[in-house]
Amino acid sequence: MLFENNNKILVIGEKETFIIKVLIGKLKDAGITAIFAPTDVNDINKEWGDSGLITYYLEAGEHIPGDIATFLKDKLSDNNKQLAIIGDATDTKMVVDNFPPHVIYKVFARPLDYSVFISDVSLYFNMVAEGEMKKSILIVDDDPNYMGLVREWIKDTYKVSMANSGLRAIKWLGSNKVDLILLDYEMPVTDGPQVLEMLRSDEETKSIPVIFLTGKDDKESVMSVLALKPEGYILKTSGKNEIINTISKFFVNR
């Protein structure tokens, strides 16, 4: 997936409030071109062309109107652009839950920390310029059929690597970096918990997020998984959309 390399932000909101004017001013002070468009399809479309990142500012209790949401979903996907969302947790969750995972860059809480926002926007444009927008995921599972299936489901959105054993994963991580590991909980020889313990005992790998893959959904098994404090778990019975959404929400909320 290639993203257009334009260091310009289009900020969308119901109206150009004082807060939005301050945001645009701070972006410009940081050398980032920013322009405002109200929640009108024609106005948004007019400023869309050379904007590299779309930002939607939600006031408290505000939702993206249906026609605007439909327009944004289609336009973001068609033009390979991404959306940053600013708002309260309840309001932004509705957007995350209803938009395709691959079009959402990040969610920012109100009141907005301008320095964090500008830093993350700069990072976004740097990644676009370097062709590094895709997050990297390592799948570790001794079942090649399941591992291959998950890879097919997520490869268009993420850079995916695979290892069919815990020891192979550890060896691979010795010379490669990754943003997330999907780790099978039950494997022969070296199981998921042992792999996680090895990862956390090594300075180079201890901070890599891990989401367990597990085939058991009984309470005792789930509690055993969560006791190891991974970033989450995915049931192997989950379908494509559920797996994609779980991974997407993990990255959005980091």
MIFI-544636 format. One line per 5 residues: number of its first residue (from 0); their letters; for each residue x, z, y of C-alpha. Coordinates in Angstrom, 2 decimals, always signed. Layout:
<rs>
NUM) a) X/Z/Y ~ ... $
</rs>
This chain:
<rs>
0) mlfen) +0.00/+0.00/+0.00 ~ +1.54/-1.05/+3.30 ~ +0.61/+0.57/+6.60 ~ +0.76/-1.07/+9.99 ~ +3.72/+0.17/+11.97 $
5) nnkil) +2.09/+1.01/+15.31 ~ +2.97/+4.26/+17.07 ~ -0.39/+4.54/+18.79 ~ -3.16/+7.03/+18.15 ~ -6.85/+6.39/+18.65 $
10) vigek) -8.66/+9.70/+19.30 ~ -12.39/+9.59/+18.59 ~ -14.85/+12.21/+19.78 ~ -18.42/+12.62/+20.91 ~ -17.15/+12.79/+24.50 $
15) etfii) -13.77/+13.03/+26.20 ~ -13.64/+16.78/+26.68 ~ -10.98/+18.71/+28.55 ~ -9.34/+19.62/+25.21 ~ -9.14/+15.97/+24.15 $
20) kvlig) -7.65/+15.04/+27.54 ~ -5.03/+17.76/+27.08 ~ -4.27/+16.47/+23.57 ~ -3.85/+12.90/+24.78 ~ -1.62/+14.12/+27.60 $
25) klkda) +0.63/+16.09/+25.25 ~ +0.91/+13.11/+22.90 ~ +1.94/+10.88/+25.80 ~ +4.48/+13.49/+26.93 ~ +5.94/+13.29/+23.41 $
30) gitai) +6.27/+9.52/+23.73 ~ +3.23/+8.69/+21.59 ~ +0.67/+6.28/+23.00 ~ -2.83/+7.76/+22.73 ~ -6.24/+6.49/+23.81 $
35) faptd) -9.78/+7.85/+23.58 ~ -12.90/+6.18/+22.20 ~ -16.39/+7.74/+22.08 ~ -18.48/+7.73/+18.89 ~ -19.70/+4.18/+19.29 $
40) vndin) -18.80/+1.45/+16.81 ~ -18.15/-1.16/+19.52 ~ -15.91/+1.18/+21.55 ~ -13.95/+2.24/+18.47 ~ -13.58/-1.34/+17.26 $
45) kewgd) -12.33/-2.42/+20.70 ~ -9.36/-0.01/+20.55 ~ -8.79/-0.24/+16.81 ~ -6.42/-3.20/+16.44 ~ -3.03/-1.80/+17.42 $
50) sglit) -3.71/+1.86/+16.59 ~ -1.50/+3.18/+13.80 ~ -3.33/+6.48/+13.21 ~ -6.99/+7.31/+13.78 ~ -7.87/+10.89/+14.81 $
55) yylea) -11.37/+12.35/+14.86 ~ -11.96/+15.48/+16.95 ~ -14.97/+17.50/+15.79 ~ -16.50/+20.09/+18.09 ~ -17.92/+23.21/+16.42 $
60) gehip) -20.87/+22.28/+14.21 ~ -20.38/+18.57/+14.81 ~ -20.54/+15.95/+12.08 ~ -19.49/+12.32/+12.04 ~ -22.65/+10.23/+12.58 $
65) gdiat) -23.71/+8.16/+9.58 ~ -23.06/+4.75/+11.12 ~ -19.64/+5.85/+12.39 ~ -18.73/+7.36/+9.00 ~ -19.66/+4.14/+7.19 $
70) flkdk) -17.69/+2.06/+9.70 ~ -14.61/+4.30/+9.43 ~ -14.60/+4.39/+5.61 ~ -14.69/+0.60/+5.38 ~ -12.35/-0.08/+8.31 $
75) lsdnn) -9.70/+2.45/+7.26 ~ -9.60/+1.07/+3.72 ~ -9.62/-2.57/+4.82 ~ -6.84/-2.08/+7.39 ~ -4.69/+0.39/+5.40 $
80) kqlai) -4.91/+3.05/+8.08 ~ -5.39/+6.79/+7.80 ~ -7.50/+9.45/+9.44 ~ -6.43/+12.81/+10.88 ~ -9.30/+15.25/+11.29 $
85) igdat) -9.42/+18.12/+13.79 ~ -12.16/+20.72/+13.53 ~ -13.46/+23.92/+12.00 ~ -13.05/+24.38/+8.24 ~ -16.72/+23.90/+7.36 $
90) dtkmv) -17.02/+20.71/+9.43 ~ -13.78/+19.12/+8.24 ~ -14.61/+19.93/+4.59 ~ -17.71/+17.74/+4.84 ~ -15.53/+14.84/+5.98 $
95) vdnfp) -12.94/+15.38/+3.24 ~ -15.67/+15.58/+0.60 ~ -17.33/+12.36/+1.73 ~ -14.38/+10.09/+2.61 ~ -12.13/+8.24/+0.12 $
100) phviy) -9.07/+10.45/-0.53 ~ -6.53/+7.74/+0.29 ~ -7.73/+7.30/+3.90 ~ -7.24/+10.94/+4.94 ~ -3.83/+11.90/+6.30 $
105) kvfar) -4.28/+15.57/+7.20 ~ -6.77/+18.16/+8.39 ~ -5.97/+20.28/+11.45 ~ -7.82/+23.48/+12.33 ~ -9.30/+24.32/+15.70 $
110) pldys) -8.03/+25.73/+18.01 ~ -5.43/+23.02/+17.61 ~ -1.74/+23.90/+17.53 ~ -0.49/+20.96/+19.62 ~ +3.15/+21.33/+18.57 $
115) vfisd) +2.22/+21.20/+14.86 ~ -0.06/+18.22/+15.42 ~ +2.57/+16.26/+17.36 ~ +5.21/+17.09/+14.74 ~ +2.97/+15.88/+11.89 $
120) vslyf) +1.99/+12.75/+13.81 ~ +5.67/+11.95/+14.43 ~ +6.35/+12.49/+10.72 ~ +3.49/+10.12/+9.89 ~ +4.90/+7.33/+12.05 $
125) nmvae) +8.41/+7.91/+10.67 ~ +7.11/+7.63/+7.11 ~ +5.21/+4.47/+7.99 ~ +8.32/+2.95/+9.53 ~ +10.38/+3.82/+6.44 $
130) gemkk) +7.71/+2.75/+3.96 ~ +7.41/+6.27/+2.54 ~ +3.73/+6.98/+3.02 ~ +2.98/+7.40/-0.65 ~ +3.36/+10.91/-2.03 $
135) siliv) +5.27/+11.09/-5.31 ~ +3.81/+12.68/-8.45 ~ +5.48/+13.44/-11.78 ~ +3.14/+13.63/-14.79 ~ +4.51/+15.68/-17.69 $
140) dddpn) +2.56/+15.39/-20.94 ~ +3.39/+14.81/-24.61 ~ +0.29/+12.59/-25.01 ~ +1.36/+9.11/-23.83 ~ -2.20/+7.77/-23.89 $
145) ymglv) -3.55/+10.46/-21.58 ~ -0.49/+10.31/-19.35 ~ -0.81/+6.54/-19.02 ~ -4.51/+6.84/-18.22 ~ -3.92/+9.30/-15.39 $
150) rewik) -1.15/+7.09/-14.06 ~ -3.51/+4.09/-13.97 ~ -6.06/+6.17/-12.05 ~ -3.69/+7.34/-9.32 ~ -0.93/+4.71/-9.09 $
155) dtykv) -2.55/+2.79/-6.23 ~ -2.50/+5.90/-4.03 ~ +0.65/+7.69/-5.22 ~ +4.13/+6.89/-6.46 ~ +3.90/+8.00/-10.10 $
160) smans) +6.64/+8.89/-12.59 ~ +6.18/+10.20/-16.13 ~ +7.99/+12.43/-18.63 ~ +6.81/+13.03/-22.19 ~ +8.40/+16.46/-22.56 $
165) glrai) +9.31/+19.46/-20.47 ~ +13.03/+19.01/-21.03 ~ +12.89/+15.36/-19.99 ~ +11.06/+16.43/-16.83 ~ +13.74/+19.01/-15.99 $
170) kwlgs) +16.47/+16.40/-16.55 ~ +14.63/+13.83/-14.40 ~ +14.21/+16.34/-11.58 ~ +17.96/+16.85/-11.55 ~ +18.36/+13.55/-9.71 $
175) nkvdl) +14.88/+12.86/-8.31 ~ +12.54/+14.47/-5.81 ~ +8.79/+14.77/-6.17 ~ +5.87/+16.10/-4.08 ~ +3.75/+17.36/-6.98 $
180) illdy) +4.00/+17.88/-10.74 ~ +0.99/+17.49/-13.03 ~ +2.15/+19.61/-15.96 ~ +0.57/+19.77/-19.42 ~ -0.05/+23.42/-20.30 $
185) empvt) +0.28/+22.95/-24.07 ~ +3.27/+20.95/-25.33 ~ +5.52/+21.29/-28.40 ~ +9.04/+22.75/-28.14 ~ +8.87/+23.56/-24.41 $
190) dgpqv) +5.35/+24.24/-23.17 ~ +4.00/+24.17/-19.63 ~ +4.55/+27.86/-18.81 ~ +8.18/+27.62/-19.97 ~ +8.73/+24.51/-17.85 $
195) lemlr) +7.22/+26.26/-14.83 ~ +9.50/+29.25/-15.40 ~ +12.56/+26.96/-15.50 ~ +11.43/+25.19/-12.34 ~ +10.98/+28.45/-10.46 $
200) sdeet) +14.34/+29.82/-11.58 ~ +16.20/+26.88/-10.04 ~ +16.82/+26.81/-6.30 ~ +16.40/+23.02/-6.20 ~ +13.00/+22.96/-7.91 $
205) ksipv) +11.39/+26.35/-7.28 ~ +9.26/+25.11/-4.37 ~ +7.83/+22.03/-6.12 ~ +4.03/+22.45/-6.39 ~ +2.62/+22.41/-9.92 $
210) ifltg) -0.93/+21.70/-11.06 ~ -1.53/+22.39/-14.74 ~ -3.32/+19.95/-17.04 ~ -5.27/+21.83/-19.69 ~ -7.69/+20.91/-22.44 $
215) kddke) -9.24/+24.37/-22.66 ~ -11.99/+25.51/-20.30 ~ -12.92/+28.90/-21.79 ~ -12.53/+31.90/-19.49 ~ -9.57/+33.42/-21.34 $
220) svmsv) -7.60/+30.15/-21.29 ~ -8.33/+29.51/-17.62 ~ -7.28/+33.05/-16.69 ~ -4.02/+32.57/-18.62 ~ -3.32/+29.40/-16.63 $
225) lalkp) -4.14/+30.98/-13.27 ~ -2.05/+34.07/-14.05 ~ +1.05/+31.88/-13.67 ~ -0.02/+31.13/-10.09 ~ +0.17/+27.33/-10.09 $
230) egyil) -1.30/+25.38/-7.17 ~ -4.29/+24.66/-9.38 ~ -5.40/+23.24/-12.70 ~ -7.18/+20.12/-13.91 ~ -9.24/+20.00/-17.09 $
235) ktsgk) -8.28/+17.07/-19.28 ~ -11.96/+16.31/-19.72 ~ -12.19/+15.54/-15.98 ~ -13.00/+11.98/-14.98 ~ -11.11/+9.68/-12.66 $
240) neiin) -12.89/+10.65/-9.44 ~ -12.58/+14.38/-10.08 ~ -8.83/+14.10/-10.74 ~ -8.26/+11.91/-7.68 ~ -10.25/+14.28/-5.47 $
245) tiskf) -8.42/+17.37/-6.75 ~ -5.03/+15.81/-5.99 ~ -6.18/+14.50/-2.62 ~ -7.55/+17.88/-1.53 ~ -4.29/+19.52/-2.55 $
250) fvnr) -2.26/+17.22/-0.29 ~ -4.80/+17.39/+2.57 ~ -4.80/+21.18/+2.57 ~ -1.02/+21.63/+2.46 $
</rs>
